Amino acid sequence: MQPTTARPVLAAMWALLIAANAFARDGSQWDGQDSRIKEWFEHLKQPDHPRLSCCGEADAYEADRFEVEGDHYIAIITGHRAVTDIPVGSRIPVPNQKMKFDAGNPTGHGIIFIGARRQVFCYVTPAAG
């Protein structure tokens, strides 16, 4: 890559990285939450993209139940904590690379982070810590 084209490409990559984190929505539903839990949400990173957020606590759904189907998890929505609305009982297939096992889980709930078009960013099982 020529030096004259490297800078615009790097600038575009940084802009995309910043924009990806900006899509996290905050509907203030976590106001008054234990500061330890709020901090956990703020620092949780995608397992397959460790520099990217799991998309912010506003995109989090409780998924206390899950099943294993073949070689992957199916998270079952058990509560709403997200700005968007996926009905309780919905079954969400979780790609293996989106399973998060290395950050514990102080919430007492399984937490799944879901974006637009039901894209899964992370799933932390209830037994993860």
N, C-alpha and C positions, 0 to 999 in steps of 0.2 A: 504494500500500500504506500502510495506516495505521501510525503509529509503534508502536502497541501490538502489531501483528502482525509488524512487521519484525524485531524482536529474536528471537522464537522461530523464525522462518524462517531467519534468519542462523545462529542456534545450531544448528539442524538441519543446515544445509549444512556447517558446520564439523565437526560430528560425523560426517557421512558421509565427508568428506574424510579425517579422521583414521582412521576405520574402514577405508577403502579401503587405506590404507598398512599397517594392522595385519594385513591378510590375507597379507602376504608371509610365507612360511614359511622358517625357518632350521633345517635338519637338521644343522648343523655340518659339512657336507660341504665347506665352503670354508675350514675351519681350516687354517692353515699356508700359505695362498695368498699370493702376492706382494702386498704392500700396495698397489702401484699398481693392480693388477687388482681387488682388493677395493674400493678407493676408486671405481674406474670403475663397478663394479656398484652401489655405494651411491648414486652421484649420477646414474645414468642415468634420464632422464625420458621419459615417453610422448610421441611426436611430436605427437599430436593433443590431448594434455592435458599441457602442459609443466610443470604444478605437481604432477603425480602420478608416482610412481615407476613404473618398468617392472615393478614387483611384487616386487622383491627377488631376490637371486641364487639363492635356494633354488628358485625357479620357473623357473630357466634350464635349457634343454636345448641341447646342441650340435647345430647344424644346418649342417654344413660344406658340404652340397650343397643346391642349390636349382634349380628350373626356373622358367621364365617361361611361364605359361599364359594366353593372351589378354592381358589388361592387368594381371595381378597375379602375384606370386611364389607359388610353392609351396615351402615349406621342407621338407627331408627330414631327419628326426631321425637323427643319426649317433652320438650318445652321450648318456648320462644324467648330469645334474648336479642333477636336481630331486628333490624329496621324492615327488611323484606319479610314476606310471610309465606313460609312453607308449612303446610298443615302438620299438626302433631300426628304421628303414626307414619309419616312419609318415610320410605326406605331409600336411602342415598348410597349408591355404590361408591366405595372409597378406593381410588387407585393405590396400590401398594406403596408407591413413592411418596404418598401424602400422609402416611401414618407417622405420628410424632410420638416417640418413646423416650426422648432424652431430656425432657424439661420438667418432669413431674407433672402434678395436676392438683393445685391447692383448692379447686372449686368444689370438690365433692360430686361433680357431674362429668359425664363424658361431654366434650365440647367439639363441635365440628364447625369449621369456618367455610361458609359457602358464599360464592359471589354470583354474579349475573349468569344466567343460563345454567344454574346449579353446578357451577364449577367448584370443585372442592380444593381448598388451599391447604388445609391441615385437618387431621382428626386426632384428638387426644382421648383415649379411652378413659372410662371412669376409674379403672384400676391402675392408671399410669403413675400414680404417686400419691 
